[in-house]
Amino acid sequence: MNKGVKALVGIAIVGGAVVGGYFLVQAVLAKKSAVDDAVAAMQTQLDELDPVSRAAAVARITTDEAKSLRHAKA
């Protein structure tokens, strides 16, 4: 292979990596946006509760999440 072909192959590989990286970043940003929307919706619902109900809801969410993490770890 001559130098020109090697350079062209190198440029194609780097270009492919850049394009792949771009789409990966876009996918991560889309998932982050969905998570942010879900958190905002949950926070809004919690803010509408009275203090006692809010404390109970937060305790329940925390307990449920702790259980799910224990089962996932085992």
N, C-alpha and C positions, 0 to 999 in steps of 0.2 A: 504494500500500500504506500502510496506517496503521501507527502505531508498535507496536501490539499484535501485528500479524502479523509485522512485522520482528523483534520481540523473540522471538517464538515460533520463527521460522526460525533465528535466531541460537542460541537454546538447543538446538534440535534438532541443529544443526551441531556445537556444542561437545560435546553428549552423544554424538554419533556418534564424534567424535574420541577422547573418553575411553574409550568402549567398544572402539574399534579399538586404542588404545594398550594397554589392559589385555590384550587377546588377543595382541598382539605381545610384550608382556613375558612372558606365560605361555609362549609358544612358545620364546622365547630361554632362559628358565629350564629348560624341558624338555630342550632341546638341551645346555645347559651341564651338566645332571645326567647325561646320557648320556655326555658327554665325560669328566666326572669319574669315572664308574664305569669307563670304559675305561682311563683313566690309572691308577686304583687297581689294576685287575686286572693291568695290565702291570707296575706297580711290584712287586706281590706276586710275580709270576713271576720278575722280575729279582732280588729279594731272596733267593729260594730257590737261586740259582745260586752256584757257587763263584766266587772273585774273578776267575780267568782267563776262565772262561766268561762271566761278567757283563761284563767288559771287551770281549770279542769281540762279544757281543750288542749292547751299546751302540754299538760302532763300526759294526756292520752297520746298525743302525737309523738312525744318523746319516748314513751313506753313502747309504742308500736314500732318505732324506728329502731330502738335498741333490740327488740326481739328479732326484727328482720336482719339486723347486722349479726346477731349471734348465730342465727340459722345459716346465714350465708357463709360465715367463717368456719362452721363445723363441717 
